[in-house]
Amino acid sequence: MASIRQIKSTGKWEAAFQAKDLFVGRKTINFPTERECRLRAAQIQDQLDMGLVPKELADGPKAPAERAQLRSVINEYLAEGRAPSTDTTLTLVAEEVGHIPLAALNTEWLDSYIRQLKVDAKHNLAPGTIRKRVGALKRAYMWFVRKHQDYNLPNPFQHLDDAYSTYNDTDAELAERNGGDARIDVERNRRLHPGEYERVVAALSGVKREDRERALKDEDGALLMLFQLIVWTGARLIEAYTMNVGQVDLERRSVTFKTSKQRKKRTKRSPPLTRTVPIRPELMGALSDWMRKRQAAGSLLVFPFWDGSADTLRKTTGKLSQRFASTFAYAGLEDITEHDLRHEACCRWYEMRNASGGWLFRTEQIPTLMGWGPGSPMPERYASFRGEDMAAEMYRDMAPIYQITRNAG
């Protein structure tokens, strides 16, 4: 805590601070009144507790690197707005290893931390999750190193190989010994098979299964509309349920989404990225009826799931994910998730045909519809084309040629 006293010779008030892990020695600031002194001293102390050095105390020698902690790196990086607001990975890292001194961040420590994420009983994370945590920590640390070059800190991340997140035989043995298992990367490519879309629509429309006592409850049809919107547009869940009525333009047959995955090199003050997606004919009728219902009720939001507060976004997302899981289970689709609907939507955009039978959209247009940046690898990951569908298209489109060849032979 800051030490506060009045200076008798001048009548001013002085606040003294000490933070051995941030700067050397004792630093003081003078204020004209006691009230101002105590108020500002409390604010400064809060920043020091977070590992941040306020401007008033920035002058003078810093604490040597061996006394600074990893928490300082993460807090300063987050305070600069370098990480997206939706990224909670670094917060978890700070809770787990924020007490580690920067001087201890060598290759040995990094290897042990990665192994802990694999084999520790409370972790046992998948390789993709490990890469997210280590990648976020690397970005924060390298930014800190560039900004504070006088610390002369090493770079333990440069020695990581491409397979650092993969479980080797030793990792697998230790994980199993602790009650876990050897996790592997799983690429989702689950699509809706013929008839499954109709089964979900039926379940959300109140059609009761013969082996169940009661039908699903979706009294106002909101979850059904949300399901259809995601399947036919490819919207992310949070982009869909936070929409306001002004984002739906039925006259222009388009919907504008506020892209939830913001690009790098953007700050909190940057205007949100948006993308305009055409309303497919399969969606137009249901969406038009839904919008008339919402406007008649005087609602500002397209869906009733969210109260409009940023504090409830994560809770709302969790509840909707659970409702989708229950719906899919009721429809007999236990192996599908809400996010798989986005894969399905991406493929449906790719597979759209024009009146002459050709592809309706160019390959370059799909990332724009899905909210991906230029050069993103996501289109290749989401394009889950079924072999049976391609076989059917081949024989349908090439049938005249086969017939000509057969007759000529």
N, C-alpha and C positions, 0 to 999 in steps of 0.2 A: 504494500500500500504506500501511497505517496505520503511524505512527511510535510505537514503544513504549519507554518508559523508566521507571525507578523514581525516585520523588520522595524524595530523601535526608532531607528534614526530617520527613516523615510516615511513610516506609516504604511508602506505597501505590504502586500502579503506574498509569501514565497512558498512554492511547492517544489519539493525535492524528490527526484526519482532515481531508482537504481534497478538495472536489469542486466545482470552480469552476462547473460547469454546473448545480449543484443549490443551493448556498448560498454566502453571502459569507464570506470569511475562513477561519480555522482553528478547528476545534472539538475539544474534548478531553473525555474521560470518565475518571474515576478508578475503580479497582478495588482491593479489599483484597489480592488475591493475583496473582502473575504468571500462574498457570495460567488463572484466570478472565479476566484481562485479555486474554491472547492468544486464548483461545477465543472470547470475545464480539467481540473486534476483527475476527477473521476473518469472523464471521457478518455484522457490520455492513458490512464491506468488500464482501462479496458482494452485499448489498442496494444499496450505492452503485453498484456496477458495473452493476447492473440498472436504474439510474436512480431508485431508491426511497430516500427519506430516512427512516431509523428514528426512532422516537419520541424516543430519547435525543438526537437531533441536530435535532429539528424546530423547536426554539425559535431565535429569531434571524432576521435578514434572509435572504430567499431570493435566489438568483441572479437577476439580471434576465432577462426573457424572451428577450433576444437571445442569452443563453448557454445556455438550456435547449434540449434536443433532443427531437425527436419520439419517440424511443425511451423517454424518461421518461414521456411521456403514455401510450403503449401499455402499458408495464410496470405503471404505477400502476393503470391501468384493469383490466388482467387480474388484478392482485393483489387488487383489491377484489371479484373474482368477478362482474364485470358481464357478462362474455361466457360463453356456454355452453362446457363443457369440450370439446365436440366441434368447436368452431370453431377452425380453424387459420389462418383468413384473416389475422388481425392479426399472427400470428407471421411470415407471409410478408411482410407490409407492413413490419414492423420490420426484417427482414433487408435489404429493398430500400432503404428511405428513412429508417431510424431515425436516421441521422446528421444529418438536416436540422434546422437550428435552428428553434425555434418562430417567431422573428422573420421567417423566410423563408416562412412559410405564408400566402401571399396568393393572390389569384385567378390571377395569372400562373403561380405554381408549381403550383397545383392543375390548371390547364389543361394544363401541360406533362407532369405526371404521368399524367393520363388519356390524353394522346396517346401517351406512352411505352408504356402498357399495350396500346394498339392497334397501334402500328406497329413497336415494337421486335422484333427477330428472335426473342428468347427469350420474348417474351410473345405478341403477336398474339391477345389474349384475346377471347372472345365477349362481346357486350354484357352478358349476364346475369352473367358472372363479374366484369366490370368493376364492375357495380353492387354486387356483394357486397363487393369490396375497398374501394371508395370509401365505401359505406354503413357498413361496420364502422369505417373510419377516422373517419368523421364522428361516429359515436356515441361513440367514445373521446375524440375531440377536444372535442366539446361538453360531455361530462361533465367533462373536465379544466377547461374554461373556467368552468363553473358553480362548480366546487370552488375554483378559484384565481382569484377575480375581481380580486385585487390585481395580477395580471399585465396586465390590460386588453388581452387578446388580441383580434384581429379574428376575424370569422367568414367565411372564404372560401367556405364551402359554401352560403351563402344565395343566391349568385348562379348556382348551377348550374341549367340548364334541364332540362326533362323528357327531352330527347333527347341528353344529354351522352355517353351510352355508345354512341350510334349512330355508325357510321362515315360521315363525309361524304366528298365527292369527294377532298379533300386527304388525309384519313386513308387512304383506299383506295389512292391513288397511292403514298404513302410505304410502306404495308404491302407492296404488291406489289414495290416497289423493293428491300425488305429480304427478299424471298423468302416473304412471307406473302400473305394475301388479306383482302378486306373481309368480316369475320365478321358474321353476322346472328343475330337471336334465332330459335331453332328451338323451337317448342312440340311436345312429344311427345304424340301421340295414337294411337300404334300399339296396336292391340288384337289379340287372337288371332282369326284368321279360322276359319270352320268347318273342323274336322279338324286344326287345328294343335295344340290341346291334346293330342289323342290321339297325334299324331306325337312330341311331346316325351315323353309317358308311355311310348310304345313304345321310344324311344331309351334312356331311363333304365332300362327293364326288360330291356335286353340284346338287343333285336331288331336284327339286323344289316342294314344297308342293302346292297342287291345290288352297288352300285358301290364298296363299301368292303371292305377285307381283314378287319377285325375290328369287333366291336361295342364300344360304350362300356362303361367299367368303372364300376359303382356296386354293388360287391359286397354291401354291407349294406342297400342301398336308401335310404340317408340323404338323398341329393340328391333322389331322387324324392319322398320325404316332405316335404322342405323346399319343393320346387316346388309340390306340392299345397297345402300349408299357406298359402303366400303367395297363390296364386290364389284360394283359397276364403275367405280371411279379410282380405286386404289388409295383412298385417303388413309392416313394413319389414324389410329383410334382417337388420339387427343385432338387431331385436326378436325375430326368429324364432330365429336360431341361438344366442342367449344364454339361451333359456328353460330354467328348471328344471322338473322333473317336477311340482312343486307348483302350477305355473301352469295345468296342464291338469286340468279337472274334468269327467270323462266322465259322472259321475252327473247333474250339472247341465247338461251339454251346452254347456260354455262354456270359453273360453280367456282368460286374463288376460295382457295384454302390458304390459311396462314401457315407457312411451312414450319413445322416444329423442330426440324433438324437444321439449325442455322449454320451457315458456312463459317469456316475459319476467317480470321482477320476482320471480324465484325465485333463491334462493341455493344454494350447494353443500350446505348443511345441510338444505334443504327435502326432505321425503320425495319420492321419485320419483312422477311422475304415472303412473297406470295406467288401462287401459280393458279392460272385459270384453266379449268378442265371442262371439256364439253360434257353435257348431260346426254348419255346414250339413250336411244329410243326405248330400250328395255326398262329404263329408270324413270323416264319422263312422266308417265301417267301417275305412278305411285308418289313421286316427289311433288308433283303439282297438287294432288289431293292433300298431301301432308302439309304443304305450305299454306294452303287455304285454311286448314284447320288451326295451324299455329297463329296465323295472322288474325283469325276470328277470335282467338283467345287472348289477343293482345300481347303475345309473348315476344320478347326481343331475341331469344335464343331459338335455334332450330330444334334442339332437343331439350327435354326436361331433366336430364340427369345431373347437371352441374349447376351450382348456385352462383357462378360468376366470380368466385374468389380464387385467387392464385394459391391460397393456402390449402384448398381442398382438391387440387388437381390430381395429386398422387392417389388420394383416397378414392376419388371418382374413377380413375383409371383401373384401380384394383377391383372395385366392385363390378365394373362393366366386364372386365376380363373373366371374373368368376361367373357372371351371368351367361356369358358366351360359352364358357366351359360346360355349364349345366345344360344349356340349350343343345349343344353338340352331342352331349351324352344322351339326352332324351331322344335325339334324332338318330342315335346309333352311330355317331361319328366320334368315338372317344379319342381317336388318335389325331384329331385336328385341333388347331388353336386359332384364336382370333387373328394373329399375325399371318397365318397361312392364307387368310383371305386376301391379303395384299399381294402375295405371290400369285394367287389366282387372278386378281385384277390385272396385274402386269401382263400375264400371258394372254388374257382376253383382249387387251389393247393390241398386242402384237398380232393376234390371230384375226382381227377384224378385216373383213373383205368389202370391197366396193361393189357397185352394181355389175361390173364386168368380170368380177371374180378375182381381181388383183388385190394386193395388200393395200389397205386403206391408209395406214400411216407409215412414214419412213422410219427407219431404225433410229435416226437422230432425234425424232420427236418423242419417243417413249420416255426418256429421262425427264423431259419437261413435264409430261403428264404425271409422272410419279414423284417429282420433287427432288431429283438428284442433280448434282452439279456436273459441269463439263468434265469429261474424262473419268467419271465415277465407274468403279468396277461392278456396281450394284445391278445394272441391267443383265449382265451375264449370270449373276447369282440368282436372280429372280425369274429368269426365263426358263421355267421348268416345263419343257415340252414333252408330251407323252408320245412314246413310240407308236402306240396304236393309232393315235390321231394323225401322226405324220404318214403312217402307212395308208390310212383311209384317204388322205388328201392326195397322196401320190397316185393311187389307183384311180381316183376320181378325175384328177386333172390330166393324167396321162392315158386314160382309157382310149380316146380317139387315135392316139399314136400307136398304141398296142394293136388296135383293130386294123389299122392300115398295114402295119408290119405283118400281122398274121395273114391278111388277105394276100399280101404280096408274096409271102412264102408259099 
